[in-house]
Every structure is written in structure tokens, then in C-alpha cells.
Amino acid sequence: LVVAVAALALLRRRGARRIVAAALAGLLAARCTVIERVAAWPPPDWQVVACEVGQGDALVLRTGPGQAVLVDAGPDPARLTRCLDDLGVRELPAIILSHLHADHVNGLPGVLGGRRVGEVLVGELREPAGQWRLVRRWAGQAAVPVRTITADSQGHVGALRWTVLAPRTLLHGTDSDANNDSLVILARVHGVRVLLTGDVEAVGQQAALGAPGAAAALRADVLKVAHHGSADQDPDFLRAVRARYALISVGVGNDYGHPAAATLRALRAAGAAVGRTDRDGALAVTAPAGSDGGPSVAASVVRRGPRDGP
């Protein structure tokens, strides 16, 4: 109280106000410098990055120095290339395509032929047929094999391990079979569990939730929210994941209303802090190398800040 009274008396004098203003300006400049250093991109302990690729998905899962697995390739080769360049990724032992819609595969030409790629992994559904032909053509031109994976398929590259949880049975006759038959993948990297859901909608989420052992299998520290945060979500699925962080890969000013207000409310009700690429730019999940996956793993999310327009 004494300090507050003294400060008020001091600030009544013009000269004192100038000194205080100069001091505050200096502190602000110092703070900005600190923030710039702390927020350097990419953060050194990044493990997963949701690239800023517009209205689409491209998730980079670190496997080692200069190496990563890519889950989906976004709609734009140039944006995907820039994201991988920024991360220093030169080699992709695998590219996993959750499904074949253009906003998840049309960025492939930006990596096939331009980086060392081991294989392209796809689910069983070959729809849309035109996109499937494009994927095969692009992979063939780069001499990269294409392989089918299904539920319970597993992979292990460096620090990364992943398991396909769904679909266990292909769904037919839904509003969008391609979306609902997206590969749902649980990835583990340095103790962080990340659930990657493609564009699976409520029907597909309910099917995944009904699988034996789903209550434990779906739990993750980080959820890549399905279908760019559309309204077609099952709240029980979101609650079952118990994610601390939810990442929404979505384009600025998109025509679909993504992410839906109802989905944002459901995520927050489920206890997740939400990051979205349209407002936050690329999102990096960080964790110290060597984390064992225990409850104390120090995972966090770093926001780069938006770089692109609509």
C-alpha cells in the first residue's frame, strides 16, 4: 500500500512519468527479444508438427535427425515443402495417407522425388477412384512402393511407434465412406501418445469406440481433431481420448465453417486445450527426448503464428 501511494504521487510529476514510460518501453523491448528467442522455429524438442497447409492435413512425426514419418500430405505441394524444409526433414521412411481426398494427398508431388521416401501406406478403401489413380501415378513416377495397411498394422521407425486402430471393417453407405473409413492411428514418440483421426466422422468414431479395448487404446495426450473440426463429431469419442491438447488443421476463411463452434465447446468440455492452424499457424508438440510415457511426461504445444492467408 505504501509503494502504491508513493507511485501515484510520483506519477503526478511530468518528468517522473517520462522516466517510467522509458523504463516500461525498455522492459517491453527486452520481453520481445526473450519471446523471439524462446519461440524460435522449430522448437528443438519438437516431436510432432501439424503443418500450416491450408484446408487440409499434414502431420510430421519425428523419428530422428532429419527424418520423420508424414501422415497426410495436405492440398498444396508448396506449403508442404516449406513446412518440411523449416523442420529440416530430408528423409521420410513412410508417408501414411489416412484417406484419398485431395486435401490429404494433393501435396504428394512436393515430397515424392524431392526427398528420400521409403513407401506410401494407404488404407483398403480406394475412393475417390480418381485420387487413387493420381497417388499411384505420383508414387510410380518417383519409384516409391505403395502398400496397404489395415487395423492392427504396426510400424516402428527410430523413436516413433504407431498402430492402426481403425477401421476394422470398411463402412459403406455413410454420408462419406472415404471420411468414415479414414485410418485412425495411435502414434507414440518419446512418451507422447498422439491420436491421428484423418476425417473420420461420428459414424466412424462410434465404430472405433465400440471395438474391444477401445477405452484404453484411444487414450492420448494429443488429439488431431478429425475433419478439420467439423460439427460431425461424437462427444463420447472426444471424451474417451482424454487429450490434454487438441490440434485442428484448418484453412483460414474456409467455406465449411470449420472448426464448428459445437466441436470447440465439446473439446473444451472434454478438458482439451485447443490449437488451430488457421489462427495459430503450425503447431509443434514438444517433449524431451527419452521420455518414457509416464504420467509426468512434459509435453506441451508451441504455436508458430500464422504465415498464410486464405
N, C-alpha and C positions, 0 to 999 in steps of 0.2 A: 504493500500500500504506500509506503514511504517513497519507493522508487517511482511508482505511478504518479504520485503528486509532484515529485521533483521533475519528472519528464514533461508533464503538462506545463509546468512553469517555464521550463527551458524552451519548449517549442513555441512560446509566445514571442520569442525574440527571432527576428529575421535571420540574423547571422547563424544562430543555432540551427534553424530549420534547414539552411543550406548545407551545413556540415552533416546533419542527419541524412539529408537526401543523398549527398555524395557517398556517405558510408553505405546506405542501402543499395545504391547503384553498384558499388564495388562488390558487395556481397552477392547481388544478383548475377553479376558477370562471372564471379567465381563459381557460383552454383551452376550456371550454364556450362562452364568448362568441365566441371565434375560430371554433370549429366552426359555430356558428349562422350567423355572417356568411358563411363560406365556402360553407355548404350551403344558402344561400337558394334558394328555388324560384320559378321555374325558373332554372337557371344561365344567365347572359346569352349564352353562346355555344352554347346547345343547337341541334342540327341535326335530331335525330330523338328522339322520345319514345315509349316503349311505355307507354301509359296503364294505370293500375290500374283495370281494368273487371271484375274477377272472372274467371270461367272463360270466356274469350273473347279476341279480339284487337282492338286498336285502336292503330294506329301513326300518329303525326303526323310528317310530313316538312316541315320549314320551307322556305318558298320566298321569304320576305321579311317585312318588318314587318307583324305582324297577319295573316299569310297562310300557308297550308300546304296540302298535299295529305294527305288522310286515306286510309289503307289499312286497310279493315275498320272496323266501327262497334261491335263488341262486343255484348253481350246486353242492356245496360241504358242507356236514354237518359239517365237522371240522372247516372250515373257518367261517361259520355262528355261530357256537357255540362260537368260540373265540371272535367274534365281540360282541355278546350279553353279554358274560362274562365281557369283557372290559367295557361295558356300565352299568354293574350292573343290567341288566334286568332279573328278576326272574319270571315274570308273563306276559303272552300275552293274554289279553282278546279276541283278534281276530287276525287271520292270514288271510290276503287277498291275493289271487293269481290272478294276472292280467290276466294270461292265463296259459296253461298247458305245455308249453315247458320245457324241462329238466333243462335249465339254470335258470329257475324261480321256480322250485318246488323240485328238487332233494336234496336240503338241508333240507327238512322237517324232516327226521329222526333225525336230530341234535337237534330239539326242541320238537317234539312230544314225550311225555313220560319223557323228561328231565326237562321240565318246566311246570308250570300250564298254560294250554291253554284252552280258553273258547270255541272257534269254529273256523272252517276254512270256509272262504267265497270264492265262485267261481262265475264266470260268467255263462251264459247259454250254451256256446259252449263247448262240451265235446270232443274236439280234441286236441292232438292226443289221440286216444282211449286207447292206452297202458299206457300213462301217467295218464290218468283219473283213470284207474284201480289201479295204484300204489298209487295215492293220497287217494282214498277210502280205500285201504288196510292199509296204514300207519295210517290214521285217525282212522279207526276201531280198529286197534291194541291198540291205545292209548285211546280209548273210547272218542274221540273228535268228536262232531257232525259236519257235512258238510252242509252248507246252500247256496242256490243260491241267488245272488243279481243281480239287473238289473238297468238300468238308473233310476235316481231319488231316488234310495235307499240311506238312510242316516244312520249314526251312530254317537254315542256320548259316549266317554269314558274319564272321567276326563277332562283334558284341551283340548282334541282333539275332533274336529267335522269334519266329512267328508261326501261328497256327490258324488255319481256316476253320471258322466256326459254323458258317452257313454260306449258301443254302444246303440243307441236307437232302431236300427234294425240290426239284425245279417247280416253281409256281406257274400256273397257266391260267389265263382268263382274268387276271387282275387288271387294274386301271393301267398299269405299266409293268409288264413282265420283266422288261430289261432292268428297271429300277429294283423291283422286289427280288430279283434273282442276283443282285449285286453280291459279290464276295464280301463277307463280314470277317475281318481278320483281327486277331489279338496279337499285337507285337510287344515284345519285351526287349528293352535296351537299357543297359546299366541300371536295372532295377525299376525302371518306369514302365508301367503297363499302359499301352495305348490301344484303344478300340477304334478300328477304321471301318466305316459302315457304308462307303460308297453312296448310293442314292436310295438305299432300302427304305421303303415306306412302311406305314403302320402294319399292313398285312404281313410283310416280310419280317418286321420286327417281332410281331406276335408269334410267328412261326419259330424264329430263333429263340425267343423267350420260353417257348414250350418244349425245347429239346432237353433231353436228360442232362442234368448237371449244369444247366444254363445259369442258374443263380450264382454259382461260383465262377464259371468260365467267363461271363460277361463283365465282371468287375474290373474296373480300370481306373488309373489315376487321371487319364486324359481321354476324352471322347472327341473323335472327329464327327461332328454332328452330320447326320445323313441329309442328303438332298439340299444342301446349302441352307439348312434351317427352315425348310418348307413347313407348312402347317400340318402335313400328313405324318404325324409322329404319334407313337404310343407312349403316353406318360409312364406306364408301368415299365416299359423298356428303359426309359431315361432314368427312372428311379433305381432300377436293378443294376445299372452300370456304376452308380455311386461315384461318378467322376468329380474330382476337385476342379478340373478345368475342362471347358468345352470350347473347341475350336470350330468356327464356322467359316468355310471357304466360300466366298460370295462376291459377286461383282458390284461395283459402285453403280447406283441408279438402275439396277436391273428391272426388267418389266414384269417380274413374277411376284414382287412383294416379298422377296426373301431378304433377311430372315423374318418369319412371321412373328408378330407380337405374342401370339399364344405360345409359340415354341420358346421364345426367350423367357416368358414367365414360367413355363414348365421346367426349363433348365435351372433357373434360379431357385424354384421351389425344391428341386432335387439337390440343391446345395452346390451347384457348379458356378464358378466364375467364368464369364463368357468373354472370349476374344473373337473378333471377326475381321477378316482381311479387308473388307471394304472401308472400314474406319481405322483399323489398327495397322494395316499393311501386313507384311509377312509376320508370322508368329513362330517363335522358337521355343520349344520345350527344352529346358536345361536341367542337367543333373550331373553331379560329379562322376567321372569315370570310376568304375569299380564299385558303385553302389550295389547292394545285394538284394534290393527289392523289399526290404523290411518296411515296417510302417513309418520309419523315420527318414526314408529317402527324401532328400532335399530337392524335390522337383519344383520348378517354377516356370512361368511363361514370360518371355520377353517380347515386347511389341516393337517392331521396327519403325512404324509410322508409314502412312500411305505414300506411294510414289506415283500411282497411275490414276488417270481419270476414268470416266465410264468406258 
